[in-house]
Amino acid sequence: MLEDVGRELVDSAFQVHTALGPGLMESAYEACLHHELSQRGLVVERQKALPVMYKGLQLDAGYRLDLLIEGQVVVELKAV
């Protein structure tokens, strides 16, 4: 299952980059990749909060995952 998610992710990222090309903001790629993955039947969460655990204390340190696919794969997008 995890390998299948990885294959779908790589193919989806390629499709998005081919369609949009370089030079856009990360948020544009994120929205399109979310759409592409969702169209393939995957459960994808955008901007998922990730608390930090410190000495048994849960801290909301403002961490956000760009995409979380099927509750297993974390995607952090970078556009340069």
ABEGO torsion letter per residue (X at the ends): XAAAAAAAAAAAAAAAAAAAEBGBBAAAAAAAAAAAAAAAGBBBBBGBBBBBBBGGBBBBAGBBBABBBGGABBBBBBBX
